[in-house]
Amino acid sequence: MTQTIEREFKVSLTEQQFNQLRAAYSWPTPFTQTNYYYELPQNGLYQQHMGLRTRLYQEQAEQTLKVPQTGATRTLLEITDTIPLATAQQLIAQQTIQPDQQIAKHLETIGIDWAPLFIWGQATTKRQVLTLPSGRLTLDQTTYPDQTADYELELEFNDMILAQPFFQDIVARFKLTQTAPLNKIQRAKNHQS
């Protein structure tokens, strides 16, 4: 189990901008991850501005609860439970989460009954990540069940003083429109088949 504060800058990209950024940096080999998104009846998580997912990688999996924090930038507390891939696949089939891990305990602590959770959607992302002095630069191509694809650039950082000028330089150099994109959960809601 890990708890981290996620601080990031994000921007939506066109396919052309995605390809330009992919050509401009020496990205490592992309990897694929598939997210399964959970909700409660009456949009209980959404009402609390939280997101819950199970993420499958090729050989492992994790469940993550994102809890909003106060602050000037997009800041989230991420509670992540790492679980074996086979366990995650069983939990997805049962539309539930690990009962004995930190996410379930956190939900119980804040008075949320997680038993009626259900999976409402999914998205698959082809991701490339560069670790730089300014942070982790991530280039994503996400495909949804209705076959829609979108593109995104993200910089996760610890040091705003290093991260902000670096990200602003990318925005200016590639003529990106700096509007905060909808988060992946919101985008997935728009593109289920």
Rosetta silent file (secondary structure, phi, psi, omega in degrees, C-alpha in Angstrom):
SEQUENCE: MTQTIEREFKVSLTEQQFNQLRAAYSWPTPFTQTNYYYELPQNGLYQQHMGLRTRLYQEQAEQTLKVPQTGATRTLLEITDTIPLATAQQLIAQQTIQPDQQIAKHLETIGIDWAPLFIWGQATTKRQVLTLPSGRLTLDQTTYPDQTADYELELEFNDMILAQPFFQDIVARFKLTQTAPLNKIQRAKNHQS
SCORE:     score description
SCORE:     0.000 S_00000001
   1 L     0.000  136.874  173.695    0.000    0.000    0.000 S_00000001
   2 E  -131.190  150.750  170.549    1.222    3.476   -0.800 S_00000001
   3 E  -126.397  122.918  179.747   -0.161    6.913   -0.148 S_00000001
   4 E  -134.458  153.409  172.101    1.162    9.709   -2.308 S_00000001
   5 E   -94.992  121.572  179.968    0.179   13.260   -3.076 S_00000001
   6 E   -93.436  119.488  174.390   -0.253   13.637   -6.824 S_00000001
   7 E  -122.386  127.222 -173.380    0.716   17.061   -8.148 S_00000001
   8 E  -154.201  156.277  166.144    0.593   17.446  -11.887 S_00000001
   9 E  -110.068  140.936  179.303    0.143   19.638  -14.908 S_00000001
  10 E  -137.882  151.113  173.618   -1.928   18.182  -17.760 S_00000001
  11 E  -149.325  139.152  174.093   -2.896   19.233  -21.223 S_00000001
  12 E   -74.805  149.744 -179.287   -5.007   17.586  -23.919 S_00000001
  13 E  -125.827  153.071  166.000   -3.328   17.001  -27.251 S_00000001
  14 L   -81.594  167.872  176.912   -4.411   16.563  -30.825 S_00000001
  15 H   -61.741  -37.887  179.246   -3.099   13.474  -32.612 S_00000001
  16 H   -64.299  -44.889  177.771   -0.679   15.713  -34.527 S_00000001
  17 H   -63.028  -40.203  176.993    0.663   17.281  -31.297 S_00000001
  18 H   -56.710  -47.916 -179.190    0.972   13.804  -29.775 S_00000001
  19 H   -65.917  -36.541  177.229    3.090   12.675  -32.736 S_00000001
  20 H   -64.687  -44.271  178.834    5.235   15.835  -32.573 S_00000001
  21 H   -66.581  -38.010  178.491    5.937   15.300  -28.873 S_00000001
  22 H   -62.780  -37.143  179.923    6.652   11.624  -29.447 S_00000001
  23 H   -77.910  -23.268 -173.422    9.237   12.590  -32.089 S_00000001
  24 H   -81.140  -19.884 -176.723   10.788   15.376  -29.983 S_00000001
  25 L  -124.911  158.641  176.329   11.919   13.229  -27.036 S_00000001
  26 L   -89.465   80.336 -177.497   13.674    9.881  -26.606 S_00000001
  27 L   -75.603  144.223  171.648   10.739    8.049  -25.057 S_00000001
  28 L   -71.106  173.073  178.636   11.181    4.539  -23.701 S_00000001
  29 L   -57.246  133.040  178.870    9.120    1.682  -25.109 S_00000001
  30 L   -68.459  155.043  172.904    5.414    2.278  -24.423 S_00000001
  31 E  -127.140  160.649 -176.873    3.469    0.000  -22.119 S_00000001
  32 E  -111.332  140.631  175.060   -0.253   -0.694  -21.951 S_00000001
  33 E  -137.834  143.075  177.079   -2.539   -0.404  -18.959 S_00000001
  34 E  -119.142  126.753  179.077   -6.284   -0.955  -18.711 S_00000001
  35 E  -102.170  137.318  171.902   -8.335    0.868  -16.096 S_00000001
  36 E  -115.281  124.758 -172.808  -11.684   -0.360  -14.759 S_00000001
  37 E  -101.833  137.666 -177.825  -13.675    2.395  -13.059 S_00000001
  38 E  -108.670  155.302  172.882  -15.938    1.928  -10.039 S_00000001
  39 E  -149.145  166.805  174.882  -18.891    3.878   -8.719 S_00000001
  40 L  -110.332  159.137  173.988  -21.493    3.604   -5.990 S_00000001
  41 H   -53.025  149.970 -177.191  -25.273    3.917   -6.372 S_00000001
  42 H    57.183   28.898  178.018  -26.402    7.544   -6.667 S_00000001
  43 H    53.619   44.673 -176.076  -22.872    8.457   -7.822 S_00000001
  44 H   -58.179  -38.939  177.600  -21.562    8.262   -4.263 S_00000001
  45 H   -73.535  -44.030  179.451  -17.889    8.541   -5.214 S_00000001
  46 H   -58.160  -41.371  179.611  -18.503   11.274   -7.781 S_00000001
  47 H   -61.647  -28.102  178.342  -20.437   13.291   -5.193 S_00000001
  48 L   -93.602    5.584 -178.383  -17.332   13.166   -2.968 S_00000001
  49 L    60.887   32.946  179.123  -15.089   14.115   -5.949 S_00000001
  50 L  -108.370  157.372  173.572  -13.296   10.758   -5.633 S_00000001
  51 E  -131.021  144.061 -179.857  -12.244    8.249   -8.247 S_00000001
  52 E  -135.931  131.064 -179.229  -11.630    4.528   -7.828 S_00000001
  53 E  -143.739  157.570  162.275  -10.060    2.208  -10.355 S_00000001
  54 E  -109.707  130.036 -179.595   -8.382   -1.132  -10.809 S_00000001
  55 E  -114.730  125.184  177.205   -5.452   -0.873  -13.207 S_00000001
  56 E  -102.019  126.977  169.946   -4.144   -3.943  -15.010 S_00000001
  57 L  -103.178 -175.715 -177.981   -0.593   -4.048  -16.311 S_00000001
  58 L   -64.529  -39.119 -174.158    0.905   -6.961  -18.214 S_00000001
  59 L  -125.442    0.137 -178.458    2.097   -8.829  -15.102 S_00000001
  60 L  -150.149  179.924  179.710    0.643   -7.013  -12.084 S_00000001
  61 E  -152.658  166.356  175.659   -2.254   -4.835  -10.980 S_00000001
  62 E  -152.444  154.316  172.113   -3.211   -2.118   -8.541 S_00000001
  63 E  -115.432  135.626 -176.843   -6.287   -0.483   -7.136 S_00000001
  64 E  -132.395  132.320  171.636   -6.188    3.278   -6.587 S_00000001
  65 E  -108.737  125.876  177.629   -8.522    5.643   -4.769 S_00000001
  66 E  -105.944  124.729 -176.309   -8.019    9.320   -5.613 S_00000001
  67 E  -120.903  124.169 -177.319   -9.140   11.758   -2.929 S_00000001
  68 E   -65.983  145.738  175.943   -9.085   15.527   -3.616 S_00000001
  69 L  -120.943  159.675  177.136   -6.902   17.766   -1.466 S_00000001
  70 L   -80.107  150.901  179.036   -7.017   21.519   -1.089 S_00000001
  71 L   154.262  165.535 -175.768   -4.436   23.559   -2.939 S_00000001
  72 L   -74.301  -33.303  179.660   -3.808   25.841   -5.880 S_00000001
  73 L  -101.833  169.659  177.231   -2.807   23.102   -8.318 S_00000001
  74 L   -64.217  105.473 -175.588   -4.556   19.842   -9.108 S_00000001
  75 E  -127.179  126.624 -178.857   -3.593   17.900   -5.986 S_00000001
  76 E  -130.888  144.419  166.520   -4.895   14.465   -5.057 S_00000001
  77 E   -86.736  124.070  177.329   -4.156   11.956   -2.334 S_00000001
  78 E  -108.025  120.518  174.280   -3.658    8.622   -4.082 S_00000001
  79 E  -105.573  118.391 -174.045   -4.132    5.494   -1.996 S_00000001
  80 E  -124.496  127.981  173.553   -2.835    2.515   -3.962 S_00000001
  81 E  -109.116  119.261  175.320   -2.996   -1.173   -3.103 S_00000001
  82 E   -81.710  133.081 -178.079   -0.779   -3.408   -5.252 S_00000001
  83 E  -137.690  153.953  176.790   -2.410   -6.769   -5.943 S_00000001
  84 L   -61.837  148.173 -178.343   -1.563   -9.845   -8.030 S_00000001
  85 H   -56.675  -45.477 -178.877   -2.908   -9.775  -11.583 S_00000001
  86 H   -62.488  -38.577  177.488   -5.028  -12.920  -11.099 S_00000001
  87 H   -64.318  -44.379  179.447   -6.594  -11.441   -7.944 S_00000001
  88 H   -60.507  -41.781  179.390   -7.389   -8.207   -9.772 S_00000001
  89 H   -63.520  -38.199  176.317   -9.053  -10.110  -12.605 S_00000001
  90 H   -65.788  -43.183 -179.858  -11.235  -11.973  -10.085 S_00000001
  91 H   -64.070  -37.955  177.065  -12.158   -8.713   -8.324 S_00000001
  92 H   -63.623  -44.979  178.885  -13.103   -7.131  -11.654 S_00000001
  93 H   -60.609  -33.321  179.736  -15.319  -10.118  -12.474 S_00000001
  94 H   -90.395   -4.310 -178.370  -16.972   -9.702   -9.045 S_00000001
  95 L    54.053   51.617  179.619  -17.083   -5.884   -9.411 S_00000001
  96 L  -145.122 -176.747  179.042  -15.474   -5.297   -6.035 S_00000001
  97 L  -122.483  172.086  177.270  -12.202   -4.340   -4.350 S_00000001
  98 L   -63.719  120.978 -176.702   -9.806   -6.019   -1.928 S_00000001
  99 L   -73.756  -22.758 -173.522  -11.666   -6.073    1.417 S_00000001
 100 L  -106.935   20.011 -177.801   -8.557   -6.239    3.620 S_00000001
 101 L  -111.223  178.898 -171.302   -6.506   -3.462    2.017 S_00000001
 102 H   -67.937  -31.767  179.958   -6.081    0.261    2.630 S_00000001
 103 H   -64.281  -49.168  178.760   -8.658    1.510    0.117 S_00000001
 104 H   -59.834  -42.659  179.764  -11.488   -0.415    1.764 S_00000001
 105 H   -64.074  -41.046  179.060  -10.265    0.697    5.190 S_00000001
 106 H   -63.961  -45.821  178.849  -10.077    4.342    4.091 S_00000001
 107 H   -59.642  -42.622  177.757  -13.607    4.254    2.659 S_00000001
 108 H   -62.875  -40.716 -179.193  -14.879    2.705    5.898 S_00000001
 109 H   -61.277  -36.271 -179.525  -13.036    5.348    7.962 S_00000001
 110 L   -94.418   12.208  172.259  -14.798    8.175    6.120 S_00000001
 111 L    82.739   22.684  179.156  -18.172    6.445    6.395 S_00000001
 112 L  -104.567  122.831  175.591  -18.558    5.081    2.871 S_00000001
 113 L   -81.106  112.589 -175.854  -20.008    1.582    2.467 S_00000001
 114 L   -89.505   -4.684 -177.316  -18.069    0.130   -0.460 S_00000001
 115 L   -55.956  -39.498 -178.515  -20.054   -3.135   -0.691 S_00000001
 116 L   -84.065   16.835  177.432  -22.395   -1.870   -3.466 S_00000001
 117 L   -54.449  147.849  173.238  -19.521   -0.826   -5.754 S_00000001
 118 E  -143.548  155.141  176.537  -19.959   -1.625   -9.420 S_00000001
 119 E   -90.823  126.288 -178.363  -17.794   -1.228  -12.517 S_00000001
 120 E  -110.258  -15.001 -177.175  -19.310    1.214  -14.973 S_00000001
 121 E  -169.508  176.809 -179.927  -16.520    1.622  -17.525 S_00000001
 122 E  -153.150  165.292  175.113  -13.013    1.100  -18.733 S_00000001
 123 E  -155.251  145.908  178.391  -10.222    2.646  -20.798 S_00000001
 124 E  -117.526  128.955 -175.862   -6.946    1.322  -22.196 S_00000001
 125 E  -118.640  132.155  168.883   -3.895    3.575  -22.329 S_00000001
 126 E   -96.356  117.304 -168.854   -0.659    3.200  -24.250 S_00000001
 127 E  -122.414  141.709  171.935    1.778    5.145  -22.056 S_00000001
 128 E  -126.979  136.789 -175.464    5.322    6.414  -22.345 S_00000001
 129 E  -131.119  129.542  173.608    7.110    7.936  -19.332 S_00000001
 130 E  -113.082  129.945  174.463   10.318    9.975  -19.146 S_00000001
 131 E   -94.875  118.927 -175.725   11.899   10.697  -15.772 S_00000001
 132 E  -125.730  166.093  177.027   13.415   14.185  -15.882 S_00000001
 133 L   -57.800  -30.234 -178.799   14.778   16.621  -13.264 S_00000001
 134 L   -82.005  -13.784 -179.872   11.479   18.535  -13.490 S_00000001
 135 E   145.936 -165.361  178.702    9.327   15.423  -12.899 S_00000001
 136 E   -98.146  110.651  179.599    7.788   12.436  -14.679 S_00000001
 137 E   -89.817  123.607 -173.795    6.712   13.441  -18.184 S_00000001
 138 E  -122.534  131.295  177.372    3.967   11.139  -19.445 S_00000001
 139 E  -116.074  119.382 -174.134    2.585   10.847  -22.966 S_00000001
 140 E  -119.167  140.272  165.522   -0.717    8.954  -23.204 S_00000001
 141 E  -122.175  114.924 -175.253   -2.895    7.622  -25.999 S_00000001
 142 E  -112.924  134.547  178.195   -6.146    6.338  -24.491 S_00000001
 143 E  -117.350  138.445 -177.078   -8.761    4.241  -26.289 S_00000001
 144 L  -110.496  166.299 -177.625  -12.306    3.756  -25.008 S_00000001
 145 L   -56.224  -27.996  178.590  -14.866    0.987  -25.679 S_00000001
 146 L   -83.845    9.807  177.955  -16.566    3.066  -28.401 S_00000001
 147 L    74.243    8.041  172.105  -13.138    3.135  -30.190 S_00000001
 148 L   -70.705  142.310  175.136  -12.645    6.855  -29.545 S_00000001
 149 E  -122.693  146.553  171.377   -9.030    7.782  -28.831 S_00000001
 150 E  -137.648  170.116 -171.102   -7.624   10.831  -27.094 S_00000001
 151 E  -134.176  147.863 -174.224   -4.162   12.110  -26.271 S_00000001
 152 E  -153.838  145.416  171.650   -2.672   13.771  -23.227 S_00000001
 153 E  -117.968  136.810 -176.266    0.602   15.109  -21.847 S_00000001
 154 E  -138.234  142.942  172.003    1.163   15.135  -18.109 S_00000001
 155 E  -125.265  109.250  173.360    3.977   16.234  -15.833 S_00000001
 156 E   -88.949  135.008 -173.046    3.880   14.810  -12.305 S_00000001
 157 L  -143.443  161.870  170.755    6.190   16.743  -10.035 S_00000001
 158 L  -109.141  -30.589 -174.016    7.438   17.317   -6.519 S_00000001
 159 L  -115.040  104.287 -179.057    9.111   20.689   -7.100 S_00000001
 160 H   -59.984  -34.442 -177.063    6.869   23.386   -8.596 S_00000001
 161 H   -63.964  -36.271  175.688    9.878   25.684   -9.155 S_00000001
 162 H   -81.119  -39.719 -170.863   11.440   23.178  -11.572 S_00000001
 163 H   -72.878  -44.782 -172.304    8.228   21.835  -13.068 S_00000001
 164 H   -61.315  -49.449  179.598    6.289   24.967  -13.977 S_00000001
 165 H   -65.487  -34.879  177.855    8.832   26.624  -16.316 S_00000001
 166 H   -62.255  -47.297 -178.472    9.617   23.288  -17.976 S_00000001
 167 H   -67.088  -40.910  178.521    5.936   22.585  -18.651 S_00000001
 168 H   -61.927  -35.227  177.362    5.282   26.175  -19.812 S_00000001
 169 H   -64.264  -43.011  177.405    8.178   25.813  -22.259 S_00000001
 170 H   -62.280  -44.749  179.652    6.604   22.667  -23.747 S_00000001
 171 H   -58.065  -45.924 -178.923    3.234   24.421  -24.006 S_00000001
 172 H   -69.562  -46.056 -175.331    4.812   27.373  -25.829 S_00000001
 173 H   -62.832  -38.098 -177.475    7.167   25.333  -28.044 S_00000001
 174 L  -100.813    8.163  177.443    4.448   22.984  -29.287 S_00000001
 175 L    52.896   49.588 -179.933    1.714   25.663  -29.335 S_00000001
 176 L   -85.093  143.929  174.878   -0.511   23.678  -26.974 S_00000001
 177 L   -84.074  116.416 -173.458   -3.797   25.094  -25.755 S_00000001
 178 L   -88.599   78.364  171.670   -3.439   25.128  -21.996 S_00000001
 179 L  -117.993  139.713 -179.551   -6.867   24.108  -20.823 S_00000001
 180 L   -66.625  122.607  178.812   -7.233   21.555  -18.075 S_00000001
 181 L   -73.350  157.634  169.114   -8.515   18.347  -19.674 S_00000001
 182 L   -60.131  147.811  177.165  -11.300   16.347  -18.169 S_00000001
 183 L   -70.973  166.473 -173.779   -9.830   13.598  -16.027 S_00000001
 184 H   -61.137  -34.235  178.290   -9.739   10.080  -17.477 S_00000001
 185 H   -63.241  -46.183  179.582  -12.769    8.991  -15.454 S_00000001
 186 H   -64.307  -40.634  179.187  -14.863   11.845  -16.856 S_00000001
 187 H   -66.571  -39.952  179.065  -13.635   11.147  -20.388 S_00000001
 188 H   -61.210  -36.696  179.090  -14.360    7.438  -20.025 S_00000001
 189 H   -59.589  -31.201 -178.384  -17.959    8.261  -19.035 S_00000001
 190 L   -81.209   -9.642 -170.533  -18.390    9.940  -22.408 S_00000001
 191 L  -133.816   33.747  172.906  -17.067    6.990  -24.420 S_00000001
 192 L   -85.025  147.620 -177.514  -18.505    3.693  -23.201 S_00000001
 193 L   -83.340    0.000    0.000  -20.124    1.614  -25.945 S_00000001
